[in-house]
Amino acid sequence: MEYIRVTKENIEDEHICCAISNNKDVQVSSKKAWLKERFADGLVFLKSAERGKCFIEYIPAENAWVPIIAEGYMYIDCLWVSGSFKGHGYSNDLLGECIRDSREKGKKGLCILSAAKKKPFLADPKYLKHKGFAVGDESDSGIQLWYLPFKDGEGSTAAPNVPKFRDCAKHPHIDESGYVLYYTEQCPFNAKYVPVLEETAKKNGIAFRAIKLDSKDAARNAPTPVTTYSLFLDGEYVTNEQMNDKKFLKLVNGQ
């Protein structure tokens, strides 16, 4: 498999490997705009040369849009290999390149979000365990912060500390009734589906508010470990799974 690193210089000519291939789609344009502003913060987006869901996106943890304390680590935003790309070792290729690059940059290790059982849009815990990751911290919502420390002398500049959540993410809670959604433009699907939920809630008389996290500081102080998409109800965390109108109404009706 040939891999391409997406940069500020070539991003307009490259697809970004999610489910949408049309560059004019609002989901693609919003994601590319978000990526462009992150490259200066050290973000790396490595993808297959072929169109499809086969890529890894990572950034120095101090610049990650998540409420974590992981000084000296590299944070993996997303490692996604699916469809016809599964079962060929491409996940290992992408993770291996992330490890090589991070060691070369003097990082202490890697960290990534997951859970005890596989959740949508989060890394597979079975795969992480197989690759040597361990749980560093866990929030009250069941979201876990996994990490892979590098051994001394293999690129790390200091002994590895254990990454952890900030208190706001460790104990997710908000003082607001109704449905409240926190999200960023890191996930392209939000550009389409957040307005869908807003319109659906309005039509059905459902108390709903969407809060866009539009800066690193806002994301790092968010009341949830999953800043790309976190839905609350009456102050309590519900899910990180992106929803269309049907899924949302099904949730509201308790089905």
Secondary structure, DSSP 8 states (H G I E B T S, - for coil): --EEEE-TTTGGGS--SSS---TTSHHHHHHHHHHHHHGGGT-EEEEESSSSSEEEEEEEGGG-SSSEE-TTEEEEEEEEE-GGGTTSSHHHHHHHHHHHHHHHTT--EEEEEEESS--TTS--HHHHHHTT-EEEEE-TTSEEEEEEE--TTTT-SS-----EE-HHHHS---S--SEEEEE-TTSTTHHHHHHHHHHHHHHTT--EEEEE--SHHHHHT-SSS--SEEEEETTEEEE-----HHHHHHHHTT-
